[in-house]
């Protein structure tokens, strides 16, 4: 199906969802990657997966199924073995008069349809849904085929008075000595796996297991907000900790020190990495697992959510032969994703890219990544010094934490390298004063920094349940939106549905503040001017602040003004 555009393309154009240029670009991408044009459109981010599949379904006269809105009976699920469903990416939906309706992603995949008819020995009818939604449904329904979920298991443990701590410790010792023991036989092993599966299915970024005096609290961070799950009994803490430490290759006997590890877990068809951090607290050890999904960094600069003006400026910055580009923002604001998007854009066979990271979270093909190891004295400054002997074109320094690292990064840019790095500041102008405060001479800062990008993440209003609203006058005044501006805006709000866990939001997007350096800003940096003066000069030369960018996205109906007020502050200009 790679290649020619079908009638579904005309349907998408007629509905105003894509333009001819975007379709041509998707067709080129489909030919290059050997995938279907609808799949290329979805991957490019120009149009939602559901909209594409609705158009394909209309073209072929098939039914489109919204898997977030339907409940599939277990009687239908049981008719197709899990191995068949996963191998062919199909989801059984219903049985009617001896015929089985199954949901697939490609109506032209006749080989799979024939194979299903042969394996199941019955008439097969098809309906369509996006591939990702089908995979999620397979994980959801087959993972719980026996009614097993994290909630039901926790209820079982709460209802019984069995203390699993002792049995788990015995299991741990047995497993260490005898590799033939079936690990899935331990109830806590299943609970931990279900907890990880559930977090991944809910799109959580991290899992928190926190001990208190009378209970253990489990929370998932979803779209930046912590959501509490059912709490297991306090007596299970030792068993859960031991299991997670075994998975992360962490010493289970050590309970007084902070520890780190890494877990590789299979969730459905994906292999997920989890970065594990253990710290001792008053009531026992607390564990946080950061979920690292490789798919989250397979984005281009275009998909970051930069405005058209900022996209052009940022593209020009990352194509420069030398200089320093800084990305700033608090922890969890998407700085790594932005930097990796830039590296993906620049990663070509004729370009050598080396990174120094602490730790290396995601592995990028074609890029030399170096892990900082403080235990043996291998810090950022030493790695950068060694990097320069490797003749790279582009260097990424995970974070400029001190004057030594910053100075080495600046030396690298002065010797003709393009350097990317991150800094923890509240806005773009603050990065200049932070470097000078670190002890880097102002003349070096002014001559080497070519641009600073500050960013935050705001939640995106759920596409399924969003509807237009009229914000209060107080909100409009606080956002600086005039009546004329409000008239041309489309403010939206999510009512809350099954698709977004009743929150009204699903997913996150970036809001940005891009400050390319110009002659006036360099002069202020050289003089060691205050952050406010640099900000005023940057705004005067056309910089849109984080707050301005957020308000613009709220006026387009992508996020809400409440979200913008939550993550960005009004800046005096």
C-alpha positions as a printed NumPy array, in Angstrom:
array([[  0.   ,   0.   ,   0.   ],
       [  3.065,   2.268,   0.022],
       [  2.753,   4.703,  -2.837],
       [ -0.429,   5.963,  -4.499],
       [ -3.008,   8.069,  -2.667],
       [ -6.513,   6.591,  -2.463],
       [ -9.948,   8.186,  -2.138],
       [ -9.378,   8.551,   1.59 ],
       [ -7.063,  11.467,   0.721],
       [ -9.911,  13.319,  -1.025],
       [-12.102,  12.676,   2.032],
       [ -9.448,  14.188,   4.345],
       [ -9.029,  17.239,   2.076],
       [-12.814,  17.669,   1.809],
       [-13.049,  17.649,   5.616],
       [-10.285,  20.271,   5.822],
       [ -8.018,  18.023,   7.91 ],
       [ -4.95 ,  18.104,   5.621],
       [ -3.719,  19.963,   2.549],
       [ -2.309,  18.663,  -0.759],
       [  1.282,  19.529,   0.269],
       [  1.019,  17.481,   3.464],
       [ -0.382,  14.527,   1.498],
       [  2.48 ,  14.697,  -0.992],
       [  4.972,  14.767,   1.893],
       [  3.256,  11.707,   3.443],
       [  3.399,   9.886,   0.098],
       [  7.163,  10.533,  -0.137],
       [  7.618,   9.314,   3.46 ],
       [  5.544,   6.18 ,   2.709],
       [  7.696,   5.298,  -0.325],
       [ 10.93 ,   5.913,   1.591],
       [  9.933,   3.838,   4.641],
       [  7.843,   1.176,   2.849],
       [  4.721,   1.904,   4.885],
       [  1.116,   2.737,   4.011],
       [  0.236,   6.361,   3.219],
       [ -2.35 ,   6.518,   6.05 ],
       [  0.334,   5.294,   8.478],
       [  2.768,   7.938,   7.14 ],
       [  0.142,  10.662,   7.699],
       [ -0.381,   9.523,  11.283],
       [  3.373,   9.36 ,  12.   ],
       [  3.939,  12.83 ,  10.544],
       [  1.487,  14.263,  13.082],
       [ -0.489,  16.259,  10.509],
       [ -3.775,  14.523,  11.325],
       [ -5.08 ,  12.318,  14.147],
       [ -5.103,   8.513,  13.821],
       [ -8.888,   8.326,  14.295],
       [ -9.545,  10.889,  11.517],
       [ -7.319,   8.985,   9.071],
       [ -8.949,   5.637,   9.865],
       [-12.473,   7.131,   9.571],
       [-11.575,   8.314,   6.06 ],
       [-10.08 ,   4.912,   5.122],
       [-13.193,   3.172,   6.507],
       [-15.443,   5.453,   4.43 ],
       [-13.352,   4.755,   1.304],
       [-13.748,   0.975,   1.712],
       [-17.315,   1.034,   3.012],
       [-16.29 ,  -0.44 ,   6.379],
       [-17.258,   0.363,   9.948],
       [-14.885,   2.501,  12.044],
       [-14.642,   1.453,  15.709],
       [-13.61 ,   3.878,  18.466],
       [-11.983,   1.416,  20.876],
       [-11.987,   3.985,  23.7  ],
       [-15.772,   4.119,  23.599],
       [-16.771,   0.439,  23.154],
       [-16.733,  -2.423,  25.633],
       [-15.755,  -5.756,  24.06 ],
       [-17.391,  -8.833,  25.665],
       [-14.978, -11.425,  27.061],
       [-16.923, -14.093,  25.142],
       [-15.616, -12.531,  21.903],
       [-12.066, -12.081,  23.258],
       [-11.887, -15.77 ,  24.146],
       [-12.582, -16.794,  20.531],
       [ -9.15 , -15.555,  19.345],
       [ -5.982, -16.805,  21.119],
       [ -3.758, -14.031,  22.488],
       [ -0.802, -15.183,  20.335],
       [ -2.92 , -14.847,  17.156],
       [ -4.209, -11.404,  18.189],
       [ -0.717, -10.086,  18.962],
       [  1.027, -11.607,  15.942],
       [ -1.54 , -10.22 ,  13.482],
       [ -2.487,  -7.04 ,  15.43 ],
       [ -6.221,  -7.847,  15.389],
       [ -8.842,  -7.423,  18.087],
       [-11.978,  -9.612,  18.158],
       [-15.107,  -7.519,  18.702],
       [-18.307,  -9.556,  18.533],
       [-19.795, -12.834,  17.318],
       [-22.974, -12.692,  15.251],
       [-24.687, -15.736,  13.735],
       [-21.435, -17.751,  13.503],
       [-19.443, -14.864,  11.968],
       [-16.701, -13.151,  13.996],
       [-16.157,  -9.408,  13.582],
       [-12.5  ,  -8.456,  14.081],
       [-10.868,  -5.034,  14.14 ],
       [ -7.779,  -4.49 ,  11.964],
       [ -5.728,  -1.454,  10.889],
       [ -5.212,  -2.162,   7.155],
       [ -8.243,  -3.155,   5.019],
       [ -5.943,  -4.199,   2.162],
       [ -4.062,  -6.771,   4.247],
       [ -5.932,  -9.675,   2.648],
       [ -3.273, -12.197,   3.726],
       [ -4.043, -11.604,   7.417],
       [ -7.809, -11.83 ,   6.808],
       [ -7.407, -15.175,   4.964],
       [ -5.079, -16.452,   7.702],
       [ -7.673, -15.625,  10.378],
       [-10.418, -17.431,   8.432],
       [ -8.172, -20.495,   8.21 ],
       [ -7.021, -20.47 ,  11.879],
       [-10.459, -19.739,  13.343],
       [-12.339, -21.874,  10.83 ],
       [-15.243, -19.424,  10.635],
       [-16.502, -16.459,   8.615],
       [-14.574, -13.273,   9.455],
       [-15.934,  -9.738,   9.028],
       [-13.687,  -6.719,   9.499],
       [-13.929,  -3.24 ,  10.992],
       [-11.191,  -0.611,  11.241],
       [ -9.33 ,   1.172,  14.052],
       [ -5.828,   2.721,  14.365],
       [ -3.014,   0.214,  14.939],
       [ -1.941,   1.82 ,  18.252],
       [ -5.503,   1.609,  19.617],
       [ -5.703,  -2.074,  18.643],
       [ -2.408,  -2.811,  20.46 ],
       [ -3.677,  -0.964,  23.57 ],
       [ -6.886,  -3.024,  23.488],
       [ -4.959,  -6.302,  23.163],
       [ -2.91 ,  -5.345,  26.234],
       [ -6.024,  -4.268,  28.116],
       [ -8.318,  -7.215,  27.392],
       [ -5.859, -10.116,  27.195],
       [ -3.854,  -8.875,  30.193],
       [ -7.049,  -9.075,  32.27 ],
       [ -8.687, -12.121,  30.697],
       [ -9.035, -13.842,  34.055],
       [-10.316, -10.675,  35.714],
       [ -6.835,  -9.938,  37.01 ],
       [ -5.757,  -6.318,  37.432],
       [ -3.674,  -4.362,  39.913],
       [ -6.861,  -3.245,  41.684],
       [ -8.312,  -6.75 ,  42.062],
       [ -4.976,  -8.146,  43.264],
       [ -4.615,  -5.383,  45.855],
       [ -8.152,  -6.107,  47.048],
       [ -7.218,  -9.798,  47.393],
       [ -4.176,  -8.925,  49.504],
       [ -6.174,  -6.481,  51.657],
       [ -8.922,  -9.051,  52.279],
       [ -6.484, -11.773,  53.369],
       [ -4.25 , -11.674,  56.411],
       [ -1.326, -13.424,  54.708],
       [  2.005, -11.673,  55.273],
       [  3.874, -11.897,  51.976],
       [  7.075, -10.347,  53.303],
       [  8.522, -13.602,  54.657],
       [  7.447, -15.696,  51.675],
       [  8.837, -13.124,  49.292],
       [ 12.196, -13.086,  51.032],
       [ 12.28 , -16.893,  50.76 ],
       [ 11.339, -16.647,  47.07 ],
       [ 14.118, -14.106,  46.607],
       [ 16.733, -16.403,  48.16 ],
       [ 15.419, -19.374,  46.154],
       [ 15.496, -17.413,  42.903],
       [ 19.035, -16.275,  43.553],
       [ 20.188, -19.865,  44.059],
       [ 18.015, -21.697,  41.531],
       [ 17.225, -20.124,  38.171],
       [ 14.653, -22.821,  37.323],
       [ 12.097, -21.434,  39.826],
       [  8.993, -20.05 ,  38.065],
       [  8.996, -16.381,  39.061],
       [  5.369, -15.903,  37.963],
       [  4.217, -18.134,  40.821],
       [  4.763, -15.401,  43.425],
       [  1.696, -13.136,  43.837],
       [  3.855, -10.051,  44.452],
       [  5.759, -10.697,  41.218],
       [  2.444, -10.572,  39.34 ],
       [  1.366,  -7.45 ,  41.219],
       [  4.568,  -5.562,  40.31 ],
       [  4.214,  -6.569,  36.64 ],
       [  0.55 ,  -5.481,  36.614],
       [  1.504,  -2.173,  38.237],
       [  4.07 ,  -1.48 ,  35.481],
       [  1.618,  -2.594,  32.756],
       [ -1.132,  -0.358,  34.119],
       [  1.179,   2.675,  34.361],
       [  2.317,   2.24 ,  30.74 ],
       [ -1.278,   1.815,  29.504],
       [ -2.293,   5.01 ,  31.331],
       [  0.636,   6.872,  29.673],
       [  2.291,   7.561,  33.05 ],
       [  5.77 ,   9.1  ,  33.061],
       [  6.727,   7.678,  36.455],
       [  5.553,   5.367,  39.258],
       [  5.939,   6.363,  42.936],
       [  5.922,   3.715,  45.689],
       [  5.932,   5.608,  49.009],
       [  5.834,   4.028,  52.509],
       [  3.894,   5.607,  55.367],
       [  3.197,   4.493,  58.914],
       [  0.033,   2.524,  58.134],
       [  0.029,   2.026,  54.346],
       [  2.017,   2.059,  51.123],
       [  0.942,   4.735,  48.647],
       [  1.257,   4.045,  44.899],
       [  0.935,   7.018,  42.552],
       [  1.33 ,   7.455,  38.778],
       [  2.328,  10.763,  37.201],
       [  0.056,  11.197,  34.172],
       [  0.426,  14.317,  32.004],
       [  2.485,  15.915,  34.774],
       [ -0.077,  15.377,  37.573],
       [  0.17 ,  12.66 ,  40.25 ],
       [ -2.812,  10.281,  40.396],
       [ -3.175,   8.032,  43.476],
       [ -4.017,   4.344,  42.959],
       [ -5.315,   1.846,  45.536],
       [ -2.854,   1.424,  48.397],
       [ -1.489,  -2.044,  49.235],
       [ -1.271,  -2.995,  52.936],
       [  1.842,  -1.857,  54.8  ],
       [  2.946,  -5.496,  55.308],
       [  3.573,  -5.799,  51.554],
       [  6.246,  -3.056,  51.438],
       [  9.225,  -5.406,  51.931],
       [  8.008,  -7.795,  49.229],
       [  7.386,  -5.02 ,  46.659],
       [ 10.771,  -3.4  ,  47.396],
       [ 12.622,  -6.722,  47.117],
       [ 10.956,  -7.541,  43.786],
       [ 11.7  ,  -4.12 ,  42.277],
       [ 15.32 ,  -4.245,  43.5  ],
       [ 15.83 ,  -7.715,  41.991],
       [ 14.456,  -6.466,  38.645],
       [ 16.723,  -3.394,  38.796],
       [ 19.862,  -5.369,  39.831],
       [ 20.036,  -3.377,  43.086],
       [ 21.505,  -4.738,  46.341],
       [ 18.464,  -5.845,  48.388],
       [ 20.471,  -5.97 ,  51.638],
       [ 21.336,  -2.235,  51.534],
       [ 18.636,  -0.134,  53.22 ],
       [ 20.481,   2.962,  54.477],
       [ 21.889,   4.472,  51.272],
       [ 20.327,   5.976,  48.15 ],
       [ 20.47 ,   3.505,  45.255],
       [ 19.905,   3.579,  41.493],
       [ 19.113,   0.885,  38.952],
       [ 17.456,   0.165,  35.656],
       [ 14.614,  -2.233,  34.814],
       [ 13.803,  -3.594,  31.358],
       [ 10.17 ,  -4.738,  31.197],
       [  8.024,  -6.167,  28.4  ],
       [  4.629,  -4.506,  28.194],
       [  2.568,  -5.917,  25.34 ],
       [  4.656,  -5.651,  22.173],
       [  6.903,  -2.929,  23.634],
       [ 10.077,  -3.186,  25.68 ],
       [ 10.062,  -0.4  ,  28.242],
       [ 13.055,   0.882,  30.246],
       [ 12.469,   2.102,  33.799],
       [ 15.05 ,   4.177,  35.666],
       [ 14.797,   3.268,  39.359],
       [ 15.7  ,   5.54 ,  42.285],
       [ 15.584,   4.312,  45.9  ],
       [ 15.89 ,   6.627,  48.918],
       [ 15.536,   5.792,  52.637],
       [ 12.706,   7.632,  54.459],
       [ 11.326,   7.617,  58.029],
       [  8.97 ,   4.731,  57.3  ],
       [ 11.106,   2.661,  54.928],
       [ 12.567,   2.942,  51.443],
       [ 10.73 ,   4.984,  48.821],
       [ 11.039,   4.019,  45.142],
       [ 10.402,   6.129,  42.05 ],
       [ 10.517,   4.478,  38.617],
       [ 10.835,   6.802,  35.623],
       [  9.257,   5.179,  32.548],
       [ 11.411,   5.706,  29.465],
       [  9.467,   5.019,  26.284],
       [ 11.72 ,   5.055,  23.204],
       [  8.808,   6.191,  21.017],
       [  8.578,   9.488,  22.919],
       [ 11.898,  10.724,  21.522],
       [ 11.264,   9.726,  17.903],
       [ 10.036,  13.211,  17.097],
       [ 11.25 ,  15.826,  14.686],
       [ 11.603,  19.535,  15.416],
       [  8.344,  20.131,  13.526],
       [  6.371,  17.985,  16.004],
       [  7.626,  19.844,  19.108],
       [  4.827,  22.431,  18.883],
       [  6.932,  25.515,  18.108],
       [  5.065,  28.4  ,  16.477],
       [  5.896,  28.969,  12.792],
       [  8.146,  31.953,  13.615],
       [  9.977,  30.077,  16.394],
       [ 10.3  ,  26.946,  14.228],
       [ 12.145,  28.918,  11.514],
       [ 14.402,  30.628,  14.091],
       [ 15.202,  27.374,  15.945],
       [ 15.929,  25.546,  12.685],
       [ 18.368,  28.301,  11.727],
       [ 20.077,  28.057,  15.136],
       [ 20.66 ,  24.289,  15.019],
       [ 22.068,  24.526,  11.47 ],
       [ 24.815,  26.951,  12.591],
       [ 28.396,  25.554,  12.397],
       [ 29.418,  26.604,  15.93 ],
       [ 28.141,  28.247,  19.095],
       [ 26.047,  27.162,  22.105],
       [ 22.31 ,  26.499,  22.075],
       [ 20.816,  26.253,  25.574],
       [ 17.462,  24.661,  26.479],
       [ 16.171,  25.727,  29.903],
       [ 13.303,  24.739,  32.168],
       [ 12.572,  22.753,  35.342],
       [ 12.872,  18.961,  35.655],
       [ 10.229,  17.214,  33.549],
       [  9.657,  20.114,  31.146],
       [ 10.685,  18.124,  28.041],
       [ 14.22 ,  19.509,  27.593],
       [ 15.65 ,  16.083,  26.678],
       [ 12.939,  15.515,  24.059],
       [ 13.689,  18.906,  22.477],
       [ 17.446,  18.273,  22.362],
       [ 16.993,  14.768,  20.934],
       [ 14.609,  16.155,  18.289],
       [ 17.366,  18.578,  17.259],
       [ 19.952,  15.745,  17.194],
       [ 17.573,  13.55 ,  15.135],
       [ 17.348,  16.419,  12.645],
       [ 21.152,  16.735,  12.432],
       [ 22.027,  13.02 ,  12.635],
       [ 23.457,  12.252,   9.186],
       [ 26.296,   9.981,   8.008],
       [ 28.556,  12.991,   7.366],
       [ 28.121,  14.422,  10.894],
       [ 29.785,  13.14 ,  14.075],
       [ 27.717,  13.71 ,  17.235],
       [ 28.936,  12.925,  20.781],
       [ 26.913,  13.354,  23.986],
       [ 27.842,  13.451,  27.679],
       [ 24.804,  12.559,  29.784],
       [ 24.021,  11.777,  33.414],
       [ 22.494,   9.276,  32.961],
       [ 22.014,   8.119,  29.357],
       [ 18.221,   7.675,  29.374],
       [ 17.527,   6.945,  25.712],
       [ 19.832,   5.289,  23.206],
       [ 20.026,   7.026,  19.828],
       [ 21.286,   5.058,  16.807],
       [ 24.213,   6.71 ,  15.024],
       [ 25.175,   8.921,  17.982],
       [ 28.094,   8.347,  20.395],
       [ 26.665,   8.622,  23.918],
       [ 28.875,   8.775,  27.013],
       [ 27.675,   8.159,  30.563],
       [ 28.98 ,  10.382,  33.376],
       [ 30.465,   8.224,  36.169],
       [ 31.304,  10.308,  39.23 ],
       [ 32.511,   7.219,  41.146],
       [ 35.599,   6.99 ,  38.911],
       [ 36.002,  10.757,  38.416],
       [ 34.484,  10.766,  34.917],
       [ 32.512,  14.01 ,  35.08 ],
       [ 31.137,  16.329,  32.383],
       [ 34.287,  18.467,  32.152],
       [ 36.608,  15.457,  31.663],
       [ 34.312,  13.916,  29.035],
       [ 34.118,  17.199,  27.077],
       [ 37.922,  17.498,  27.18 ],
       [ 38.266,  13.972,  25.765],
       [ 35.455,  14.574,  23.251],
       [ 37.39 ,  17.323,  21.504],
       [ 40.092,  14.798,  20.585],
       [ 37.399,  12.71 ,  18.812],
       [ 36.844,  15.437,  16.183],
       [ 33.068,  15.781,  16.565],
       [ 30.873,  18.267,  14.676],
       [ 28.191,  18.479,  17.365],
       [ 28.428,  18.016,  21.146],
       [ 25.579,  17.6  ,  23.623],
       [ 26.34 ,  18.274,  27.281],
       [ 23.547,  16.897,  29.477],
       [ 23.609,  19.838,  31.885],
       [ 25.829,  22.839,  32.661],
       [ 25.928,  22.358,  36.431],
       [ 29.057,  24.293,  37.375],
       [ 31.589,  26.78 ,  36.059],
       [ 34.034,  24.038,  34.984],
       [ 31.433,  22.279,  32.792],
       [ 30.218,  25.612,  31.385],
       [ 33.784,  26.739,  30.641],
       [ 34.578,  23.469,  28.839],
       [ 31.384,  23.806,  26.774],
       [ 32.352,  27.348,  25.845],
       [ 35.875,  26.226,  24.888],
       [ 34.312,  23.576,  22.638],
       [ 32.16 ,  26.176,  20.867],
       [ 35.174,  28.497,  20.429],
       [ 37.082,  25.7  ,  18.673],
       [ 34.374,  25.393,  16.002],
       [ 31.819,  22.999,  17.469],
       [ 28.062,  23.321,  17.817],
       [ 27.201,  22.649,  21.479],
       [ 23.768,  21.814,  22.915],
       [ 23.138,  21.85 ,  26.638],
       [ 20.518,  22.393,  29.328],
       [ 20.327,  24.776,  32.259],
       [ 17.811,  25.062,  35.116],
       [ 16.442,  28.613,  34.835],
       [ 12.901,  29.978,  34.813],
       [ 13.118,  31.739,  31.451],
       [ 15.419,  32.298,  28.476],
       [ 16.999,  35.646,  29.546],
       [ 17.81 ,  34.147,  32.972],
       [ 20.231,  31.677,  31.333],
       [ 22.639,  34.49 ,  30.424],
       [ 22.838,  35.855,  33.984],
       [ 23.014,  32.307,  35.44 ],
       [ 26.161,  31.525,  33.407],
       [ 27.784,  34.79 ,  34.482],
       [ 26.827,  34.061,  38.13 ],
       [ 28.525,  30.655,  37.741],
       [ 31.785,  32.457,  37.086],
       [ 31.952,  32.303,  33.274],
       [ 33.416,  35.611,  31.977],
       [ 30.706,  37.821,  30.439],
       [ 32.73 ,  38.362,  27.235],
       [ 32.744,  34.581,  26.628],
       [ 29.008,  34.278,  27.307],
       [ 28.192,  37.107,  24.89 ],
       [ 30.402,  35.708,  22.123],
       [ 29.457,  31.996,  22.291],
       [ 25.723,  31.732,  23.165],
       [ 23.744,  31.853,  19.9  ],
       [ 20.295,  31.154,  21.306],
       [ 18.303,  30.093,  24.399],
       [ 15.038,  28.146,  24.337],
       [ 12.946,  28.072,  27.542],
       [ 10.04 ,  25.642,  27.731],
       [  7.244,  24.185,  29.864],
       [  4.674,  21.446,  29.257],
       [  0.929,  22.143,  29.343],
       [ -1.829,  19.529,  29.159],
       [ -3.718,  19.223,  25.871],
       [ -7.526,  19.313,  25.923],
       [ -9.003,  15.874,  25.131],
       [-10.067,  15.643,  21.468],
       [-12.971,  13.309,  22.295],
       [-14.861,  15.444,  24.798],
       [-13.778,  19.02 ,  24.121],
       [-16.315,  21.732,  23.476],
       [-16.275,  25.536,  23.112],
       [-16.495,  27.718,  26.232],
       [-16.464,  31.423,  27.048],
       [-13.772,  32.197,  29.67 ],
       [-14.569,  34.58 ,  32.523],
       [-13.694,  38.257,  32.078],
       [-11.201,  37.942,  34.964],
       [ -9.312,  35.178,  33.109],
       [ -9.283,  37.189,  29.874],
       [ -7.996,  40.288,  31.689],
       [ -5.319,  38.276,  33.529],
       [ -4.154,  36.798,  30.217],
       [ -4.099,  40.243,  28.552],
       [ -6.663,  39.208,  25.932],
       [ -8.597,  42.17 ,  24.491],
       [-12.267,  41.844,  23.38 ],
       [-11.108,  41.976,  19.723],
       [ -8.628,  39.13 ,  20.307],
       [-11.248,  37.079,  22.19 ],
       [-13.679,  37.437,  19.282],
       [-11.338,  35.645,  16.885],
       [-10.286,  32.972,  19.437],
       [-11.601,  29.415,  19.93 ],
       [-11.48 ,  28.594,  23.649],
       [-12.125,  24.935,  24.487],
       [-12.693,  22.781,  27.56 ],
       [-12.795,  18.988,  28.024],
       [-15.944,  17.676,  29.719],
       [-14.176,  14.465,  30.827],
       [-14.69 ,  11.046,  29.234],
       [-13.33 ,   7.476,  29.237],
       [-10.617,   8.5  ,  26.776],
       [ -9.029,  11.008,  29.199],
       [ -9.748,   9.3  ,  32.566],
       [-12.43 ,  11.961,  33.221],
       [ -9.776,  14.701,  33.471],
       [-10.674,  16.645,  30.31 ],
       [ -7.028,  16.487,  29.192],
       [ -5.036,  13.871,  27.276],
       [ -1.36 ,  14.306,  26.416],
       [  0.914,  17.321,  26.756],
       [  2.486,  19.88 ,  24.444],
       [  5.263,  22.428,  24.833],
       [  5.035,  26.174,  25.239],
       [  8.24 ,  27.946,  24.283],
       [ 10.239,  31.144,  24.666],
       [ 13.01 ,  31.392,  22.047],
       [ 15.679,  34.081,  22.404],
       [ 18.173,  34.154,  19.505],
       [ 21.101,  36.401,  20.395],
       [ 21.478,  39.664,  18.48 ],
       [ 23.884,  42.621,  18.734],
       [ 21.876,  44.391,  21.462],
       [ 21.558,  41.24 ,  23.604],
       [ 25.257,  40.455,  23.214],
       [ 26.078,  43.972,  24.381],
       [ 23.882,  43.569,  27.478],
       [ 25.422,  40.144,  28.219],
       [ 28.926,  41.65 ,  27.892],
       [ 27.968,  44.377,  30.391],
       [ 26.572,  41.756,  32.825],
       [ 23.118,  43.395,  32.708],
       [ 20.233,  42.256,  34.925],
       [ 17.782,  39.587,  33.692],
       [ 14.947,  42.154,  33.469],
       [ 16.962,  44.378,  31.109],
       [ 17.871,  41.421,  28.881],
       [ 14.21 ,  40.322,  28.834],
       [ 12.971,  43.807,  27.838],
       [ 15.502,  43.946,  24.99 ],
       [ 14.567,  40.417,  23.837],
       [ 10.821,  41.211,  23.828],
       [ 11.528,  44.473,  21.961],
       [ 13.357,  42.441,  19.295],
       [ 10.358,  40.112,  18.802],
       [ 10.633,  37.378,  21.469],
       [  7.275,  35.91 ,  22.547],
       [  7.392,  34.965,  26.248],
       [  6.363,  31.552,  27.612],
       [  3.11 ,  33.102,  28.817],
       [  2.399,  34.687,  25.407],
       [  2.975,  31.38 ,  23.619],
       [  0.724,  29.573,  26.097],
       [ -2.082,  32.125,  25.691],
       [ -1.801,  31.829,  21.885],
       [ -2.222,  28.042,  22.142],
       [ -5.187,  28.473,  24.521],
       [ -6.812,  30.85 ,  21.994],
       [ -6.398,  28.146,  19.327],
       [ -8.283,  25.677,  21.566],
       [ -5.288,  23.377,  22.148],
       [ -4.987,  23.958,  25.896],
       [ -6.81 ,  25.974,  28.561],
       [ -6.008,  29.33 ,  30.143],
       [ -5.983,  27.572,  33.562],
       [ -3.136,  25.336,  32.355],
       [ -1.175,  28.352,  31.098],
       [ -1.643,  30.19 ,  34.425],
       [ -0.502,  26.997,  36.229],
       [  2.858,  26.618,  34.465],
       [  3.8  ,  30.125,  33.272],
       [  3.684,  33.543,  34.898],
       [  2.678,  36.887,  33.461],
       [  5.848,  38.795,  32.595],
       [  6.166,  42.558,  32.777],
       [  7.369,  43.838,  29.416]])
